Amino acid sequence: MDKAPIISFKNVNKVYANGTVGLKNINFEIPQGEFLVVVGLSGAGKSTLLRTINRMHEITSGEIQVEGESIKTYKGRSLRLLRRKIGMIFQNFNLVKRSSVAKNVLSGRVSYYPTWKSILGLFSTTDKQKAVQALQRVSLAEKLYARADELSGGQQQRVAIARTLMQDPKIILADEPIASLDPLTTKTVMDILKRLNQEDGITVIVNLHSVALAREYADRIVGLRAGEVVYDEPIAAVTEADLNRVYQTV
Ligand SMILES: Nc1ncnc2c1ncn2[C@@H]1O[C@H](COP(=O)(O)OP(=O)(O)OP(=O)(O)O)[C@@H](O)[C@H]1O
């Protein structure tokens, strides 16, 4: 690919406080606009990898760059700006369940407001319209006033995606976004992520257990085993034998 990398890992290591190795000598670049799927067994380091990109987890050594800048020393405003451009989707949706869909979606915009305004819920009319548009993108505009916990799992995940869109993200990190969903709903959610990638040029990185899904949606697959990259290929080059390597336990 000839596009500049939006994210790069250089000799990245992560050792947790209890001595567990989370990531081991990770080196790779993610070009802007790529749909990257990270696969691996439970405990392989997929969540750790994703969470180092927005500094939810700190790395032990090496360097991660986002848009050509090392994120290691970011704090205060620079860290807030980093997190604003990186949306995150979680397996369990992370919605405020007793709040309305509208409030949940608008909360994706708080980093654009001073704290006191966001606490009082003083969102602009423009942003309220933006929330409706975000819900339209995930085909849920009619649920604007519903309570989040009245929705199905798949609908809640779509609300979470709409919330992320309020950030105007350049990157979406999705950590097992379909792990709690049935096959039909899985397809809806994956299709939405793919559409945002293709129509908006958002770089999407998704952690998945399912190799079949990875093959269906990814531009490229990175396989992790015990914190190490054991496989990194564009989708066209993927073979069963390669993927089996990712799932070997020894
Ligand atoms: N806070 C923590 N403290 C200590 N070890 C941790 C912590 N978080 C994760 N680990 C360990 O780091 C390794 C990688 O975990 P990680 O959650 O990144 O894997 P994963 O591939 O995302 O797994 P899963 O598919 O189950 O979510 C595992 O051995 C895990 O037990």
PDBQT file of the ligand as one rigid body, heavy atoms in Angstrom, charges set to zero:
ROOT
HETATM    1  N1  LIG A 301      -4.420  -6.170  33.769  1.00  0.00    +0.000 N 
HETATM    2  C1  LIG A 301      -3.718  -7.281  33.537  1.00  0.00    +0.000 A 
HETATM    3  N2  LIG A 301      -2.791  -7.717  34.422  1.00  0.00    +0.000 NA
HETATM    4  C2  LIG A 301      -2.065  -8.834  34.204  1.00  0.00    +0.000 A 
HETATM    5  N3  LIG A 301      -2.172  -9.589  33.081  1.00  0.00    +0.000 NA
HETATM    6  C3  LIG A 301      -3.068  -9.200  32.167  1.00  0.00    +0.000 A 
HETATM    7  C4  LIG A 301      -3.893  -8.040  32.332  1.00  0.00    +0.000 A 
HETATM    8  N4  LIG A 301      -4.675  -7.901  31.229  1.00  0.00    +0.000 NA
HETATM    9  C5  LIG A 301      -4.372  -8.943  30.424  1.00  0.00    +0.000 A 
HETATM   10  N5  LIG A 301      -3.410  -9.714  30.976  1.00  0.00    +0.000 N 
HETATM   11  C6  LIG A 301      -2.796 -10.930  30.402  1.00  0.00    +0.000 C 
HETATM   12  O1  LIG A 301      -2.150 -10.558  29.197  1.00  0.00    +0.000 OA
HETATM   13  C7  LIG A 301      -2.328 -11.573  28.209  1.00  0.00    +0.000 C 
HETATM   14  C8  LIG A 301      -3.030 -10.987  26.996  1.00  0.00    +0.000 C 
HETATM   15  O2  LIG A 301      -4.369 -10.653  27.359  1.00  0.00    +0.000 OA
HETATM   16  P1  LIG A 301      -5.403  -9.968  26.359  1.00  0.00    +0.000 P 
HETATM   17  O3  LIG A 301      -6.659  -9.656  27.135  1.00  0.00    +0.000 OA
HETATM   18  O4  LIG A 301      -4.747  -8.864  25.636  1.00  0.00    +0.000 OA
HETATM   19  O5  LIG A 301      -5.695 -11.171  25.336  1.00  0.00    +0.000 OA
HETATM   20  P2  LIG A 301      -6.821 -11.317  24.247  1.00  0.00    +0.000 P 
HETATM   21  O6  LIG A 301      -6.179 -11.937  23.056  1.00  0.00    +0.000 OA
HETATM   22  O7  LIG A 301      -7.528 -10.041  24.037  1.00  0.00    +0.000 OA
HETATM   23  O8  LIG A 301      -7.807 -12.354  24.920  1.00  0.00    +0.000 OA
HETATM   24  P3  LIG A 301      -9.420 -12.480  24.793  1.00  0.00    +0.000 P 
HETATM   25  O9  LIG A 301      -9.680 -12.964  23.402  1.00  0.00    +0.000 OA
HETATM   26  O10 LIG A 301      -9.758 -13.503  25.839  1.00  0.00    +0.000 OA
HETATM   27  O11 LIG A 301      -9.993 -11.139  25.071  1.00  0.00    +0.000 OA
HETATM   28  C9  LIG A 301      -3.105 -12.692  28.882  1.00  0.00    +0.000 C 
HETATM   29  O12 LIG A 301      -2.171 -13.621  29.374  1.00  0.00    +0.000 OA
HETATM   30  C10 LIG A 301      -3.814 -12.001  30.024  1.00  0.00    +0.000 C 
HETATM   31  O13 LIG A 301      -4.068 -12.890  31.086  1.00  0.00    +0.000 OA
ENDROOT
TORSDOF 0
